[in-house]
Amino acid sequence: YQMQAGVELNHDQFKDMVNSMLDDINHGQEKEVYFYHSDHLGSASWITDNGGLAVQHLQYLPYGERYVDQRASGYHERFTFTGKERDEETGYGYFGARYMDHELMTMWLSVDPMSDKYPNLSPYAYCAWNPIKLVDPDGEENIIYIVNLQKDKASIDVNKLINEANQRFENLGLETRVMLAPDGANFDPQYMDKTDSYAVIGSAFDVKKFISEKSGSETIDSWKGGTSNPERAENNYTKKGNYIAIDASGLRSVANNLGFDKIEMAALTILHGVGHNAGFNHSDNLQSQRRFNQTEENAAIMISGSKLAMQKSKGLNYIMNSKHNSKYIERMKTVFGTNKAQSNYEKNKFEKQARYIIY
């Protein structure tokens, strides 16, 4: 079990907490429960039993070789260095995308999938040869989760939206991909990777309530949706928990007024919102308000709704064409990465929730 940072319990409080959890989990039928205490890298340092007594103590050399392994019982923790599983047969660490030799070579046994982002480093280098400070993120990222809160019959088909948005990202040469949010309306942004985002589509009221409760972002407070502003997105690229808010009714009305297909319009809204997540403002803003040298010619996806209405004769294919979005593409690769998209939501959820080891 991993305690939240800053929480301190004395021995009696700890035992009371454990007994309460045992009652919830086992309905009073006690089993062996072990608690996982990690260091700054997420590595298992101490394992304690349900009485708060240490049953295993671990320390590591920089690249994960075990320096200390003391045990007071038969329990043996498999998830050790940076919280990754150690293969008992080979002794290698399993990081999801590849294996690492912690003892002899202290490097990856295969090419790092993220190596194309760092051409100055060996593709076998673990964490840029800085294992004291850095951890490996699995090399899997680039997901935009769709939370569908629509209730009306005229709703936007999210499966068609996902397909359209993914095709548009692919046409731009980006690896970012869209998928339905795990847990549906119970989706929790805290389990996203740092290179993920999420879009919530539904009534403005429901969308605003969801984002306010899940992310606690103040930027959503003044948003009302409607045809004048059917989309709102977090515009702080240094912040985790990026969101895109979409008022489905307002979006359909805008698409109808401009003569655009509602699915294509929704896909543009996703790409536009993610651009805000990456730090862009509108490309037709005053020059002093633009970022990263964006213009209407190199970040057309980021034009405002009013500008889109003025340029509707050009069509959405023109707006989302790679020829008119070179800066958009460049910035997206910088912020969201260039790796093949793969969701780590369930894995992150498991690792961040209270962790029980029950036998």
JOMO-V459796 format. One record per residue. PHI is phi as a letter, one per 30 degrees, with the letter a starting at -180 (* if undefined). BURIAL is I if it has 9 or more other ideal C-beta (glycine too) atoms within 8 Angstrom, else O. Layout:
phi=(PHI/PHI)
burial=(BURIAL/BURIAL)
This chain:
phi=(*/c/d/d/e/j/d/b/b/d/d/d/d/d/d/d/d/d/d/d/d/d/d/d/d/c/h/j/c/d/b/d/b/c/c/c/c/c/c/d/c/i/d/d/c/b/c/b/c/d/c/i/c/d/c/a/b/b/b/b/d/e/c/j/d/d/c/b/b/c/b/c/a/d/d/b/d/d/c/c/d/h/i/c/d/c/d/d/d/c/i/d/d/c/c/j/c/a/c/b/d/d/c/d/c/h/a/d/c/b/d/d/e/c/d/d/d/b/d/d/c/d/d/c/d/d/h/h/h/b/d/d/c/c/b/d/d/i/i/b/a/i/c/c/d/c/c/c/c/d/b/d/d/d/d/d/d/d/d/d/d/d/d/d/d/d/d/d/d/d/d/d/i/c/c/e/b/c/b/d/d/d/i/h/d/c/e/b/d/d/c/d/d/d/c/c/b/b/c/c/b/l/d/e/d/d/d/d/d/d/d/d/d/d/c/i/d/d/d/d/e/c/d/b/i/i/d/d/a/d/b/b/b/d/c/b/d/c/c/d/j/e/b/b/c/b/d/e/d/d/d/d/d/d/d/d/d/c/i/c/d/d/d/d/d/d/d/d/d/d/d/d/d/d/d/d/e/d/j/d/c/d/d/c/d/e/e/d/c/d/b/h/h/d/b/d/d/c/b/d/e/c/d/d/d/d/d/d/d/d/c/d/d/d/i/d/d/d/d/c/d/d/d/c/b/d/d/d/d/d/d/d/d/d/d/c/i/b/d/e/d/a/d/c/e/d/d/d/d/d/d/c/d/e/c/c/c/c/b)
burial=(O/I/O/O/O/O/O/O/O/O/O/O/O/I/I/O/I/I/I/O/I/I/I/O/I/O/O/O/O/O/O/O/I/I/I/I/I/I/O/O/O/I/I/I/I/I/I/I/I/I/O/I/O/O/I/I/I/I/O/I/O/O/I/I/I/I/O/O/O/O/I/O/O/O/I/O/I/O/I/I/I/I/I/I/O/I/I/O/O/O/I/I/I/I/I/O/O/I/I/I/I/I/O/O/O/I/I/I/I/O/O/I/I/I/I/O/O/O/O/O/I/O/O/I/I/I/I/O/O/O/I/O/O/O/O/I/O/I/I/I/I/I/I/I/I/I/I/I/I/I/O/O/O/O/O/I/O/I/O/I/I/I/O/I/I/I/I/I/I/O/O/I/O/I/I/I/I/I/I/I/I/I/O/I/O/O/I/O/I/O/I/I/I/O/O/I/I/I/I/I/I/I/I/I/O/I/I/I/O/I/I/I/O/I/I/O/I/O/I/I/O/O/I/O/I/I/O/O/I/I/I/I/I/I/I/O/I/O/O/O/I/I/I/I/I/I/I/I/I/I/I/I/I/I/I/O/O/I/O/I/O/I/I/I/I/I/I/I/I/I/I/I/I/I/I/I/I/I/I/I/I/I/I/O/I/O/O/O/O/I/O/I/O/I/I/I/O/I/I/I/I/I/I/O/I/O/I/I/I/O/I/I/O/O/O/I/O/I/I/I/I/I/O/I/I/I/I/I/I/I/I/I/I/O/I/I/I/O/I/O/I/I/I/I/I/I/I/I/I/O/I/O/O/O/I/O/I/O/O)
